Amino acid sequence: MPNLVEIRDLHFSYGDRSILSNLRMDFPRGKVIAVMGGSGCGKTTVLRLIGGQIRPQQGQVSVAGEVVHALDTDNLYRLRRKMGMLFQFGALFTDLSVFENVAFPLREHTDLSEELIHDLVLMKLHAVGLRNAAMLKPAEISGGMARRVAVARAVALDPELIMYDEPFAGLDPISMGVTANLIRKLNDALGSTSILVSHDVHECFAIADHVYFMSAGKIVAEGTPAELRVSADPYVRQFVNAEADGPVPFHYPGRSLADDLGLGASA
């Protein structure tokens, strides 16, 4: 199956601090691909590179056959028209109603009539179970409902590519299950490719076709959820089983506490 997104030999850093190193990833059309790993491993940076918010120092990211960082502003915006994005914690416009939040990308990127926009928004809200909440403000609905509104906004343009950045963060177990099932059903209904950045093992394994595990800016393991559940790889075992000890460190790399306290020589 052809890939919608391909990442090849990619390196990215902020100044002297390396974030991603020699990254190679494939995201096939029509699939849900999870990118997992601990905080700070580079997951969200991958999404930002795909969307063209930042550019790699080496290597390339291609979407639908186009190298993202080689595009000028007009062509980058044209390519983004094919993308939907669910930001961490939803990022809804607080002063706009649920309806207007979902209508925003349709008004921004199309010349559709208000009548057609009205019908499309209600259809998207119906798909996430919130058609009757259309006139409410984000502050008037629950966190789980707000996340579903954000999903409706992300798919408003029927994008080829949908990116979800920590879609389960802060949700209760019921809302997590509802959101996970919604991501899978929408992906299948739209025929999209979905990239799911998360550290929630249970929900990701329930809906993903393929999983990448990242650590320190590199792919350390990959496979289907079934393969990774029985993996003997120490990175995978530590993450899946939520083990404190393992190859993924708790402390940010650098000087020891003893050195910072001036005790290094006497320790």
C-alpha positions as CSV (number, residue, x, y, z in Angstrom):
1,M,0.0,0.0,0.0
2,P,1.5,3.4,-1.0
3,N,2.5,5.7,1.8
4,L,0.8,9.1,2.3
5,V,3.7,10.3,4.5
6,E,7.3,9.3,4.4
7,I,10.2,10.5,6.6
8,R,13.7,9.7,5.4
9,D,17.0,10.1,7.2
10,L,15.7,13.0,9.2
11,H,17.8,15.0,11.7
12,F,16.4,17.9,13.7
13,S,17.8,19.9,16.6
14,Y,17.2,23.1,18.5
15,G,20.7,24.7,18.4
16,D,23.1,22.2,19.8
17,R,20.4,20.0,21.4
18,S,19.5,17.1,19.1
19,I,15.8,16.2,19.1
20,L,15.5,13.7,16.2
21,S,18.3,11.6,14.7
22,N,18.3,9.5,11.5
23,L,14.6,9.1,11.6
24,R,12.8,6.9,9.0
25,M,9.1,6.4,9.2
26,D,6.2,5.3,6.8
27,F,2.6,6.2,7.2
28,P,0.4,4.2,4.8
29,R,-2.8,5.4,3.3
30,G,-5.9,4.4,5.2
31,K,-4.1,3.3,8.4
32,V,-4.0,4.5,12.0
33,I,-0.4,4.7,13.0
34,A,0.6,5.4,16.7
35,V,3.8,7.2,17.6
36,M,4.5,6.5,21.3
37,G,7.2,7.2,23.8
38,G,7.9,9.1,27.0
39,S,7.6,12.8,27.4
40,G,10.3,14.7,25.5
41,C,11.2,11.9,23.1
42,G,10.3,13.9,20.0
43,K,6.8,12.7,19.2
44,T,5.2,16.2,18.8
45,T,8.2,17.4,16.9
46,V,7.4,14.8,14.2
47,L,3.9,16.3,13.8
48,R,5.3,19.8,13.5
49,L,7.7,18.7,10.8
50,I,5.0,17.0,8.9
51,G,2.8,20.1,9.1
52,G,5.7,22.4,8.0
53,Q,5.9,24.4,11.2
54,I,9.6,23.6,11.5
55,R,12.2,22.4,9.0
56,P,14.7,19.6,9.4
57,Q,18.5,20.2,9.3
58,Q,18.9,17.0,7.2
59,G,16.7,14.5,5.5
60,Q,13.1,15.1,4.3
61,V,9.4,14.7,5.1
62,S,7.1,14.1,2.1
63,V,3.3,14.2,2.2
64,A,1.4,13.0,-0.9
65,G,4.7,13.0,-2.8
66,E,5.6,16.5,-1.9
67,V,8.7,17.5,0.1
68,V,7.2,19.7,2.9
69,H,10.2,21.9,3.6
70,A,10.8,22.6,-0.1
71,L,7.4,24.2,-0.5
72,D,6.8,28.0,-0.6
73,T,4.2,29.5,1.6
74,D,1.3,29.3,-0.9
75,N,2.0,25.7,-1.7
76,L,2.5,24.8,2.0
77,Y,-1.0,26.2,2.8
78,R,-2.4,24.3,-0.2
79,L,-0.9,21.1,1.2
80,R,-2.2,21.9,4.7
81,R,-5.6,22.0,3.2
82,K,-5.3,18.2,3.0
83,M,-4.5,17.9,6.7
84,G,-6.5,18.0,9.9
85,M,-5.0,18.6,13.3
86,L,-6.2,17.8,16.8
87,F,-4.0,19.9,19.2
88,Q,-3.3,18.9,22.8
89,F,-6.3,19.7,25.0
90,G,-8.4,20.6,21.9
91,A,-7.4,24.3,21.6
92,L,-11.0,25.4,20.8
93,F,-11.8,29.1,20.4
94,T,-13.4,29.8,23.8
95,D,-15.4,32.8,22.5
96,L,-17.0,30.9,19.7
97,S,-19.8,28.4,19.9
98,V,-19.3,24.7,19.2
99,F,-20.9,25.3,15.7
100,E,-18.6,28.2,14.9
101,N,-15.5,26.3,16.0
102,V,-16.2,23.5,13.5
103,A,-17.3,26.0,10.8
104,F,-14.0,27.9,11.1
105,P,-11.8,25.8,8.8
106,L,-14.6,25.6,6.2
107,R,-14.9,29.4,6.2
108,E,-11.1,29.8,6.2
109,H,-10.3,27.4,3.4
110,T,-13.4,27.2,1.1
111,D,-15.8,29.4,-0.7
112,L,-18.8,27.3,0.3
113,S,-22.2,29.0,0.9
114,E,-23.4,29.5,4.4
115,E,-26.2,27.1,3.8
116,L,-23.8,24.3,2.8
117,I,-21.4,25.1,5.7
118,H,-24.4,24.9,8.1
119,D,-25.3,21.4,6.8
120,L,-21.7,20.2,6.8
121,V,-21.1,21.4,10.4
122,L,-24.2,19.7,11.7
123,M,-23.1,16.5,9.9
124,K,-19.7,16.6,11.5
125,L,-21.2,17.3,14.9
126,H,-23.7,14.5,14.5
127,A,-20.7,12.1,13.7
128,V,-19.2,12.9,17.1
129,G,-22.6,12.8,18.9
130,L,-22.8,16.6,19.6
131,R,-25.2,18.0,17.1
132,N,-27.6,19.2,19.8
133,A,-24.7,21.0,21.5
134,A,-24.0,23.2,18.5
135,M,-25.0,26.5,20.1
136,L,-23.1,26.0,23.4
137,K,-19.8,27.5,24.2
138,P,-16.7,25.3,25.0
139,A,-17.0,26.4,28.7
140,E,-20.5,24.9,28.8
141,I,-19.6,21.4,27.9
142,S,-17.4,18.8,29.5
143,G,-13.7,18.2,28.7
144,G,-14.5,15.0,26.9
145,M,-17.2,16.7,24.8
146,A,-14.8,19.5,24.0
147,R,-12.3,17.0,22.7
148,R,-14.9,15.5,20.4
149,V,-15.7,19.0,19.1
150,A,-12.0,19.4,18.3
151,V,-12.1,16.1,16.5
152,A,-15.1,17.3,14.4
153,R,-13.1,20.5,13.6
154,A,-10.1,18.4,12.6
155,V,-12.1,16.4,10.1
156,A,-14.3,19.3,8.8
157,L,-12.5,19.4,5.5
158,D,-12.4,15.5,5.0
159,P,-8.6,15.6,5.1
160,E,-6.4,12.9,3.7
161,L,-4.2,13.1,6.8
162,I,-5.4,13.6,10.4
163,M,-2.9,14.2,13.2
164,Y,-3.8,13.8,16.8
165,D,-1.5,15.2,19.5
166,E,-2.1,13.5,22.8
167,P,-5.9,13.1,22.2
168,F,-6.5,11.2,25.5
169,A,-4.7,13.6,27.8
170,G,-6.8,14.6,30.8
171,L,-9.8,12.4,29.8
172,D,-11.7,10.0,32.1
173,P,-11.7,6.3,31.1
174,I,-15.1,6.5,29.5
175,S,-14.2,9.6,27.4
176,M,-10.9,8.0,26.4
177,G,-12.7,4.9,25.1
178,V,-15.2,7.1,23.2
179,T,-12.5,9.2,21.7
180,A,-10.4,6.2,20.6
181,N,-13.4,4.5,18.9
182,L,-14.3,7.8,17.2
183,I,-10.7,8.2,15.8
184,R,-10.8,4.7,14.4
185,K,-14.4,5.0,12.9
186,L,-13.7,8.4,11.4
187,N,-10.4,7.2,9.8
188,D,-12.2,4.2,8.2
189,A,-15.2,6.3,7.1
190,L,-13.0,9.0,5.5
191,G,-10.4,6.7,4.1
192,S,-7.8,8.9,5.8
193,T,-4.4,8.3,7.3
194,S,-4.3,9.0,11.0
195,I,-1.1,9.7,13.0
196,L,-1.8,9.3,16.7
197,V,0.8,10.7,19.1
198,S,0.2,9.4,22.6
199,H,1.6,7.7,25.6
200,D,-1.6,5.9,26.4
201,V,-0.8,2.2,25.7
202,H,-4.3,0.7,26.1
203,E,-6.2,3.0,23.9
204,C,-3.5,3.2,21.2
205,F,-3.1,-0.6,21.0
206,A,-6.9,-1.0,20.7
207,I,-7.1,1.1,17.5
208,A,-3.7,1.3,15.8
209,D,-2.6,-0.7,12.8
210,H,1.1,-0.1,13.5
211,V,3.0,1.4,16.4
212,Y,6.4,3.2,16.5
213,F,8.1,3.5,19.8
214,M,10.5,6.5,20.2
215,S,13.2,7.2,22.8
216,A,15.7,10.1,22.7
217,G,14.7,11.0,19.2
218,K,15.1,7.6,17.6
219,I,12.8,4.7,16.7
220,V,13.7,2.0,19.1
221,A,10.9,-0.5,18.2
222,E,8.0,-0.9,15.8
223,G,5.3,-3.4,14.9
224,T,1.7,-4.2,15.2
225,P,0.1,-3.9,18.7
226,A,-0.1,-7.8,18.9
227,E,3.7,-8.0,18.1
228,L,4.6,-5.4,20.6
229,R,2.5,-6.9,23.4
230,V,4.8,-9.9,23.4
231,S,8.0,-8.1,22.6
232,A,11.1,-8.8,24.7
233,D,12.6,-5.4,23.7
234,P,13.5,-3.6,26.9
235,Y,12.2,-0.3,25.7
236,V,8.8,-1.8,24.8
237,R,8.5,-3.8,28.0
238,Q,9.3,-0.8,30.2
239,F,6.8,1.4,28.4
240,V,4.0,-1.2,28.1
241,N,4.3,-2.3,31.7
242,A,4.9,1.2,33.1
243,E,8.2,0.1,34.8
244,A,10.2,2.7,36.6
245,D,13.5,1.0,35.9
246,G,14.7,0.4,32.3
247,P,16.5,2.0,29.3
248,V,14.3,5.1,29.4
249,P,15.7,7.4,32.1
250,F,13.6,9.4,34.5
251,H,16.2,12.3,34.8
252,Y,17.0,14.7,32.0
253,P,20.6,14.0,30.9
254,G,23.3,16.2,32.3
255,R,25.4,16.7,35.4
256,S,24.8,14.7,38.5
257,L,23.3,16.2,41.6
258,A,26.5,15.6,43.5
259,D,28.4,17.7,40.9
260,D,25.8,20.5,41.0
261,L,26.1,20.6,44.8
262,G,29.9,20.6,44.7
263,L,30.2,17.2,46.2
264,G,31.6,15.4,43.1
265,A,35.2,15.2,44.4
266,S,34.3,13.9,47.8
267,A,31.5,11.6,46.7
